[in-house]
Every structure is written in structure tokens, then in C-alpha cells.
Amino acid sequence: MEKKQYESVIILTPVLSEKQMEDAIASYRQLITENNGDIIHEENWGLTKLAYPIQKKVTGFYHIFEFAAPADIVTKLELAYRRDEQVMRYLTISLNKHAVKYNERRRKGEFNKPKTEAKTETESAS
């Protein structure tokens, strides 16, 4: 079975303890790997302010999984998200070749490097 690359973002409720959050993340990581998926990259953005209140909460724990897996995993993963009352929102997308390449460059830090600006002739003359 062919594996496609996906990116899944979840927002967990801010009332969780650090341990509860880690356990929830570990359960989703295990769900991906048990269903023949390979986790490529994970990012924990931590407690972040939401753009608008969700369930009367203004912050949430963001976590991103980038993984390669068979297509049927998405329905299983999203069903687990819907059943978990700790998950306020989630979004899973399929990555095309351009998004995969962009994510690889982002992980290498190519977009975080400060841009060096060449001095103009007037600055160097003074």
C-alpha cells in the first residue's frame, strides 16, 4: 500500500496538565505508528493564544504531526480526535510535493536565517 504524506494539527484544551498533554500526544503518535505510519517530524508549539475563543477558552496547546501513512489512517486519526474531549480543534491535510519540499526546507531552518542586506553605495561612502 502506498504511503502519502500528511500534516495534522491539533489544539488541546489549556486546562490540561503537562502530563495529560504528553499522554494525549503519545496516544496519537502510537495510533499513527500502529497503523503503518512513519512520523517524519513533530512540533509542539505549546500554549498559544487562539484567534477566536473556542469553548469559551482563549488559549490552547498546539501540536503538529508530519507523517507518511496509508490513506485510511486519516479517518481513524480524525475519529480519535473527535472522540477525545481534550481536543478542541484539529486539521489534517495531505501534502503535495511542493508542501513536502517546503517543510523539508523549513526544518533545515532556511526560512529562519536573517537576511543579510548589502550596503548601498551611499552607506559605504559615508
KOLTI-722547 format. One record per residue (C-alpha): residue number from 1; residue in one letter; z, y, x. Coordinates in steps of 0.02 Angstrom, whole numbers, plus 32768, in hexadecimal, padded with zeros to 4 digits. Example, Ala and Ser with C-alpha at 12.3 -4.5 7.8 and 13.67 -1.06 7.14 Angstrom:
<koldren num="1" residuo="a" z="8186" y="7F1F" x="8267"/>
<koldren num="2" residuo="s" z="8165" y="7FCB" x="82AC"/>
//
This chain:
<koldren num="1" residuo="m" z="8000" y="8000" x="8000"/>
<koldren num="2" residuo="e" z="7FCE" y="80A9" x="8044"/>
<koldren num="3" residuo="k" z="8056" y="8128" x="8066"/>
<koldren num="4" residuo="k" z="8042" y="81DF" x="803A"/>
<koldren num="5" residuo="q" z="80AC" y="826D" x="807C"/>
<koldren num="6" residuo="y" z="8122" y="82C8" x="8007"/>
<koldren num="7" residuo="e" z="819F" y="8355" x="800E"/>
<koldren num="8" residuo="s" z="8233" y="8354" x="7F99"/>
<koldren num="9" residuo="v" z="82AB" y="83E7" x="7F82"/>
<koldren num="10" residuo="i" z="834E" y="83D3" x="7F24"/>
<koldren num="11" residuo="i" z="83D1" y="8452" x="7EF4"/>
<koldren num="12" residuo="l" z="847E" y="8409" x="7EE3"/>
<koldren num="13" residuo="t" z="850B" y="845D" x="7E83"/>
<koldren num="14" residuo="p" z="8579" y="84CF" x="7EEE"/>
<koldren num="15" residuo="v" z="861C" y="8485" x="7EAE"/>
<koldren num="16" residuo="l" z="8606" y="83E9" x="7F1B"/>
<koldren num="17" residuo="s" z="8671" y="83CA" x="7FB3"/>
<koldren num="18" residuo="e" z="861B" y="83AE" x="805A"/>
<koldren num="19" residuo="k" z="863B" y="82F2" x="804A"/>
<koldren num="20" residuo="q" z="85F2" y="82E9" x="7F99"/>
<koldren num="21" residuo="m" z="8557" y="8346" x="7FD1"/>
<koldren num="22" residuo="e" z="853F" y="82D4" x="8069"/>
<koldren num="23" residuo="d" z="8555" y="8239" x="7FFA"/>
<koldren num="24" residuo="a" z="84D2" y="8277" x="7F7D"/>
<koldren num="25" residuo="i" z="8456" y="829C" x="8009"/>
<koldren num="26" residuo="a" z="8478" y="81F2" x="8059"/>
<koldren num="27" residuo="s" z="8455" y="819A" x="7FB3"/>
<koldren num="28" residuo="y" z="83AA" y="81EF" x="7FA4"/>
<koldren num="29" residuo="r" z="8383" y="81CA" x="805B"/>
<koldren num="30" residuo="q" z="83AE" y="8113" x="8039"/>
<koldren num="31" residuo="l" z="8343" y="8110" x="7F9B"/>
<koldren num="32" residuo="i" z="82AC" y="814D" x="7FFF"/>
<koldren num="33" residuo="t" z="82C2" y="80D0" x="808D"/>
<koldren num="34" residuo="e" z="82E6" y="803C" x="8018"/>
<koldren num="35" residuo="n" z="8243" y="805C" x="7FBD"/>
<koldren num="36" residuo="n" z="81D9" y="804B" x="805A"/>
<koldren num="37" residuo="g" z="81E0" y="8105" x="8084"/>
<koldren num="38" residuo="d" z="81F0" y="8156" x="812D"/>
<koldren num="39" residuo="i" z="8250" y="81F9" x="813D"/>
<koldren num="40" residuo="i" z="81EF" y="826D" x="81AE"/>
<koldren num="41" residuo="h" z="8261" y="8304" x="81AA"/>
<koldren num="42" residuo="e" z="82FA" y="8346" x="814F"/>
<koldren num="43" residuo="e" z="8340" y="83F4" x="8141"/>
<koldren num="44" residuo="n" z="83E5" y="8429" x="80F8"/>
<koldren num="45" residuo="w" z="83DE" y="84E1" x="80CB"/>
<koldren num="46" residuo="g" z="8493" y="84DF" x="8093"/>
<koldren num="47" residuo="l" z="84DC" y="854E" x="800E"/>
<koldren num="48" residuo="t" z="8459" y="85CE" x="7FDC"/>
<koldren num="49" residuo="k" z="8450" y="8654" x="7F57"/>
<koldren num="50" residuo="l" z="83DD" y="8626" x="7EC7"/>
<koldren num="51" residuo="a" z="8354" y="8699" x="7E87"/>
<koldren num="52" residuo="y" z="839C" y="8689" x="7DD8"/>
<koldren num="53" residuo="p" z="8437" y="8633" x="7D90"/>
<koldren num="54" residuo="i" z="8429" y="8579" x="7D6A"/>
<koldren num="55" residuo="q" z="84B0" y="852E" x="7CFA"/>
<koldren num="56" residuo="k" z="8511" y="85D3" x="7D11"/>
<koldren num="57" residuo="k" z="8514" y="85B9" x="7DCE"/>
<koldren num="58" residuo="v" z="84CA" y="8638" x="7E48"/>
<koldren num="59" residuo="t" z="84CC" y="85CB" x="7EE6"/>
<koldren num="60" residuo="g" z="849B" y="8519" x="7F12"/>
<koldren num="61" residuo="f" z="848B" y="84A0" x="7FA3"/>
<koldren num="62" residuo="y" z="83D4" y="848F" x="7FD4"/>
<koldren num="63" residuo="h" z="8394" y="83F2" x="802B"/>
<koldren num="64" residuo="i" z="82E1" y="83C5" x="8058"/>
<koldren num="65" residuo="f" z="829B" y="8318" x="807C"/>
<koldren num="66" residuo="e" z="81EF" y="8301" x="80C9"/>
<koldren num="67" residuo="f" z="81BC" y="824B" x="80BE"/>
<koldren num="68" residuo="a" z="812A" y="81D1" x="80BA"/>
<koldren num="69" residuo="a" z="8130" y="814F" x="8032"/>
<koldren num="70" residuo="p" z="80CA" y="80F0" x="7FAF"/>
<koldren num="71" residuo="a" z="809E" y="8157" x="7F15"/>
<koldren num="72" residuo="d" z="8114" y="80FA" x="7E9F"/>
<koldren num="73" residuo="i" z="81AE" y="813D" x="7EFA"/>
<koldren num="74" residuo="v" z="819E" y="81E9" x="7EAC"/>
<koldren num="75" residuo="t" z="81C7" y="81AB" x="7DFD"/>
<koldren num="76" residuo="k" z="825E" y="8149" x="7E3E"/>
<koldren num="77" residuo="l" z="829D" y="81DC" x="7EA4"/>
<koldren num="78" residuo="e" z="828A" y="825A" x="7E18"/>
<koldren num="79" residuo="l" z="82DD" y="81E4" x="7D9C"/>
<koldren num="80" residuo="a" z="8372" y="81DB" x="7E13"/>
<koldren num="81" residuo="y" z="8372" y="829A" x="7E1E"/>
<koldren num="82" residuo="r" z="8371" y="82AB" x="7D60"/>
<koldren num="83" residuo="r" z="8400" y="822F" x="7D4C"/>
<koldren num="84" residuo="d" z="846D" y="8286" x="7DCE"/>
<koldren num="85" residuo="e" z="84D4" y="8312" x="7D81"/>
<koldren num="86" residuo="q" z="84EE" y="835C" x="7E2F"/>
<koldren num="87" residuo="v" z="8434" y="8389" x="7E3A"/>
<koldren num="88" residuo="m" z="840F" y="842F" x="7DE7"/>
<koldren num="89" residuo="r" z="8355" y="8436" x="7E11"/>
<koldren num="90" residuo="y" z="82D6" y="83D1" x="7E73"/>
<koldren num="91" residuo="l" z="821F" y="83D9" x="7EA3"/>
<koldren num="92" residuo="t" z="81B6" y="8353" x="7EF5"/>
<koldren num="93" residuo="i" z="8107" y="837A" x="7F32"/>
<koldren num="94" residuo="s" z="807F" y="8314" x="7F84"/>
<koldren num="95" residuo="l" z="8048" y="8360" x="802A"/>
<koldren num="96" residuo="n" z="7F90" y="8370" x="8053"/>
<koldren num="97" residuo="k" z="7F52" y="836C" x="8107"/>
<koldren num="98" residuo="h" z="7F65" y="8429" x="811B"/>
<koldren num="99" residuo="a" z="801A" y="8427" x="80DF"/>
<koldren num="100" residuo="v" z="8042" y="8395" x="8154"/>
<koldren num="101" residuo="k" z="7FF8" y="83F5" x="81E6"/>
<koldren num="102" residuo="y" z="8057" y="8493" x="81B4"/>
<koldren num="103" residuo="n" z="80FC" y="8434" x="81AA"/>
<koldren num="104" residuo="e" z="80DE" y="83E8" x="8257"/>
<koldren num="105" residuo="r" z="80C0" y="8495" x="82A0"/>
<koldren num="106" residuo="r" z="815A" y="84DB" x="8246"/>
<koldren num="107" residuo="r" z="81C8" y="844F" x="828B"/>
<koldren num="108" residuo="k" z="818B" y="8477" x="833B"/>
<koldren num="109" residuo="g" z="81C5" y="852A" x="831F"/>
<koldren num="110" residuo="e" z="811B" y="857B" x="832D"/>
<koldren num="111" residuo="f" z="8141" y="85F5" x="82A1"/>
<koldren num="112" residuo="n" z="81EE" y="8626" x="82E1"/>
<koldren num="113" residuo="k" z="81B7" y="866A" x="8389"/>
<koldren num="114" residuo="p" z="81BE" y="8727" x="8397"/>
<koldren num="115" residuo="k" z="8115" y="8776" x="83A7"/>
<koldren num="116" residuo="t" z="80FB" y="87CE" x="844C"/>
<koldren num="117" residuo="e" z="80A7" y="8872" x="8433"/>
<koldren num="118" residuo="a" z="8035" y="88B4" x="84B8"/>
<koldren num="119" residuo="k" z="8060" y="8962" x="84EF"/>
<koldren num="120" residuo="t" z="7FE3" y="89E2" x="84BC"/>
<koldren num="121" residuo="e" z="7F93" y="8A50" x="8540"/>
<koldren num="122" residuo="t" z="7FF9" y="8AE7" x="8507"/>
<koldren num="123" residuo="e" z="809F" y="8A89" x="851D"/>
<koldren num="124" residuo="s" z="8074" y="8A4B" x="85CB"/>
<koldren num="125" residuo="a" z="8035" y="8AF7" x="8601"/>
<koldren num="126" residuo="s" z="80DA" y="8B4D" x="85D9"/>
//
